[in-house]
Amino acid sequence: MLIKNLLFLAIILFFVGPAGSQASAKEKAPAFDCPILLYHRFGPVVADSMTVTTAVFISHLDYLQSHGYRVIPLRTLIDAFLKKGPPPPPHSVVIAVDDGHKSVYTEMLPLVQKYRIPVTLFIYPSAISNASYAMTWDELRSLRKTELFDIQSHSYWHPNFKIEHRRLTQEAYQRFVDLQFTQSKAKLEKECGATVDIMAWPFGIYDDFLISRLSQAGYVAALTIEAHRVTPSDQVMKLPRFLLTNANQGKAFEWIFADGTH
């Protein structure tokens, strides 16, 4: 009798097992697969390592448009993680820009308006209306009025948290971190009327302590510079982004989308 039962069980596992495994694999498959493209500054020529020429940026937008990609607001992607909205549709892409360079206003704005694409700007307020390379508060407010730009935080003055952690006591470091998060949020919300609850980690530096303090400061998501597409297996406080330079032309841009799963 025991032998018959074991034989019967083996037959069931033979026929049901693979199907069950396939169902399980299907349930675990990513519900979305969305790259976040990160830019810093634009211009007619390459002024530094973070410049993407305006012509190359246009080629990126033309590629996305001609290949059926849809640029969605970053908030749509984050809402999916927070269970506040559905997963982004297939062929979705997010565009982000760090630092608040004046070329966002002079070079990028006309193209954003032409292509009607949403963009998220990550700003460190200490530079705005102060640094010669940065936009002014009036320019930032003008961008926000187009309803195509969302304004979020890049800390208050873009520190290297690893360096600060080494030079400060733990108590002083915590105060420093909290200031970077809370003062940036408060200044951006006051000047731009935005809801600021997303951070782009300065230099891509983060750890469990920083994530904890960021959460306590009222942020719900944060972005790194780790180069892979966002899927549900990522964590909302360390979402990856593709850091683009002027070298990302042609195949060096298309590889982001090239494996056929997007």
C-alpha positions in Angstrom: 0.0 0.0 0.0 2.8 2.4 0.9 4.5 1.7 -2.4 1.3 2.5 -4.3 0.9 5.8 -2.4 4.4 6.8 -3.2 4.0 5.9 -6.8 0.8 7.9 -7.0 2.5 10.9 -5.3 5.4 10.7 -7.8 2.9 10.8 -10.7 1.2 13.9 -9.3 4.5 15.7 -8.8 5.6 14.8 -12.4 2.5 16.4 -14.0 1.7 19.1 -11.5 5.1 20.2 -10.4 6.3 22.0 -13.5 3.0 23.8 -14.0 3.1 24.9 -10.3 6.7 26.1 -10.8 5.7 28.0 -13.9 2.8 29.7 -12.1 5.1 30.6 -9.2 7.7 32.1 -11.6 5.0 34.0 -13.4 3.7 35.5 -10.1 7.3 36.6 -9.3 7.9 38.2 -12.7 8.5 42.0 -12.7 5.2 43.9 -13.2 7.2 46.7 -14.8 10.7 47.5 -16.0 11.3 51.3 -16.2 14.7 53.1 -16.7 15.3 56.5 -15.1 17.6 58.6 -17.2 19.7 61.1 -15.3 21.2 64.3 -16.8 23.1 67.2 -15.3 23.6 69.9 -17.8 23.3 70.7 -21.5 24.9 73.0 -24.0 26.1 73.4 -27.6 29.5 71.9 -26.7 30.9 69.6 -24.0 32.0 71.9 -21.3 32.8 69.2 -18.7 32.3 65.5 -18.0 28.6 66.0 -17.0 27.6 67.9 -20.1 25.3 66.3 -22.6 25.2 68.4 -25.8 21.8 69.7 -26.8 22.1 67.8 -30.1 22.7 64.5 -28.3 19.8 65.1 -25.9 17.6 65.7 -28.9 18.8 62.4 -30.3 17.8 60.7 -27.1 14.3 62.2 -27.2 13.9 61.3 -30.9 14.9 57.7 -30.1 12.4 57.4 -27.3 9.6 58.9 -29.5 10.4 56.8 -32.6 10.6 53.5 -30.6 7.3 53.9 -28.8 8.6 54.9 -25.3 6.5 57.1 -23.1 8.2 59.5 -20.7 6.2 59.4 -17.4 6.4 61.5 -14.2 8.7 60.1 -11.6 5.8 60.4 -9.2 3.9 57.8 -11.2 6.7 55.3 -10.7 7.0 56.0 -7.0 3.3 55.8 -6.5 3.4 52.2 -7.8 6.0 51.4 -5.0 3.8 53.1 -2.4 0.7 51.3 -3.6 -0.9 54.6 -4.4 -1.2 53.8 -8.1 -0.9 51.1 -10.7 2.4 49.9 -12.2 3.6 52.1 -15.0 2.7 50.9 -18.5 5.1 49.0 -20.7 7.7 51.2 -22.5 7.8 53.8 -19.7 10.8 56.0 -19.1 11.5 58.6 -16.5 13.8 61.7 -17.0 15.6 63.3 -14.1 18.1 66.2 -13.9 20.3 66.8 -10.9 21.8 70.1 -9.5 19.8 72.9 -11.1 22.3 74.1 -13.7 21.2 77.2 -15.7 21.3 75.2 -18.9 18.1 73.4 -17.8 16.4 76.7 -18.3 18.2 77.8 -21.4 18.7 74.6 -23.3 16.4 71.9 -21.9 13.2 73.9 -21.3 12.4 74.5 -25.0 12.8 70.8 -25.8 10.7 69.7 -22.9 7.9 72.0 -24.1 8.4 70.8 -27.7 8.2 67.1 -26.8 5.7 67.7 -23.9 7.6 65.4 -21.5 7.6 65.5 -17.7 10.9 66.0 -15.9 11.9 65.8 -12.3 14.6 68.3 -11.1 16.7 67.5 -8.0 17.9 70.8 -6.6 20.3 71.7 -3.8 19.0 75.1 -2.7 22.3 76.7 -1.5 23.3 77.1 -5.2 20.0 78.7 -6.5 20.4 82.4 -7.1 23.9 82.2 -5.6 26.2 80.1 -7.8 27.0 81.5 -11.2 26.3 78.1 -12.9 22.9 77.7 -11.3 19.3 78.8 -12.0 17.6 81.5 -10.1 14.5 81.0 -7.9 12.5 82.9 -10.5 13.6 80.6 -13.2 12.8 77.5 -11.1 9.3 78.9 -10.4 8.9 79.5 -14.2 9.7 75.9 -14.9 7.2 74.7 -12.3 4.5 76.9 -13.9 4.8 74.9 -17.1 3.5 71.9 -15.2 6.1 69.8 -16.9 8.8 70.1 -14.2 8.6 68.6 -10.7 11.1 70.0 -8.2 12.6 67.7 -5.5 15.6 67.6 -3.2 19.3 66.9 -3.8 20.1 67.9 -0.1 20.8 71.4 0.9 24.4 71.9 -0.4 25.3 68.5 -2.0 27.8 67.2 0.6 29.8 64.1 0.5 28.3 62.2 3.4 31.3 59.8 3.7 33.7 62.7 4.3 31.3 64.4 6.7 30.9 61.2 8.7 34.6 60.8 9.1 35.2 64.4 10.3 32.3 64.8 12.6 31.2 63.2 15.9 28.2 60.9 15.6 26.0 63.5 17.3 27.2 66.3 15.1 26.9 64.2 12.0 23.3 63.4 12.8 22.5 67.1 13.2 24.3 67.8 9.9 22.4 65.1 8.0 19.1 66.3 9.4 19.8 69.9 8.4 20.7 68.7 4.8 17.3 66.9 4.5 15.0 69.2 6.4 16.4 72.6 5.3 16.4 71.6 1.6 12.8 70.4 1.9 11.6 73.5 3.7 13.4 75.9 1.3 12.2 74.3 -1.9 8.6 74.1 -0.7 8.6 77.7 0.4 10.2 79.1 -2.8 8.5 76.8 -5.4 5.2 75.7 -3.7 6.1 72.1 -4.4 5.6 69.0 -2.3 9.1 67.9 -1.7 9.4 64.3 -0.5 11.9 62.6 -2.9 15.7 62.8 -2.6 18.5 62.2 -5.1 21.4 61.0 -3.0 24.4 63.4 -3.4 27.2 61.5 -5.2 24.9 58.4 -5.0 26.0 57.9 -1.4 23.5 56.3 1.0 23.4 53.8 3.9 20.9 52.5 6.4 21.5 55.5 8.8 20.9 58.1 6.0 17.8 56.2 4.8 16.4 56.2 8.4 17.0 60.0 8.9 15.6 60.7 5.4 12.4 58.8 6.3 12.1 60.7 9.6 12.5 64.0 7.7 9.3 63.2 5.7 10.7 61.7 2.4 9.1 58.7 0.8 11.6 57.8 -1.9 15.2 58.3 -2.9 17.3 57.7 -6.0 20.9 56.4 -6.6 23.2 56.4 -9.6 23.3 52.6 -9.8 22.8 51.8 -13.5 19.9 49.4 -14.0 16.2 49.6 -14.8 13.7 50.0 -12.0 11.6 46.8 -11.2 9.4 45.9 -8.2 12.4 44.1 -6.7 14.1 47.5 -6.0 13.7 49.4 -2.8 11.9 52.8 -2.9 14.7 54.5 -0.9 17.4 53.4 -3.4 15.9 53.4 -6.9 18.5 53.1 -9.6 19.3 55.6 -12.4 21.4 55.7 -15.6 23.9 58.5 -15.3 24.2 59.8 -18.9 27.1 61.7 -20.4 27.8 62.9 -23.9 29.4 59.5 -24.6 25.9 58.0 -24.5 25.3 58.3 -28.2 23.8 55.8 -30.6 24.4 52.3 -29.4 25.9 53.6 -26.1 22.4 55.0 -25.4 20.3 52.3 -26.9 21.9 49.5 -24.8 19.7 50.7 -21.9 16.7 49.4 -23.8 18.4 46.7 -25.9 17.7 43.3 -24.2 14.2 43.0 -25.4 12.5 42.8 -21.9 11.5 46.4 -21.8 
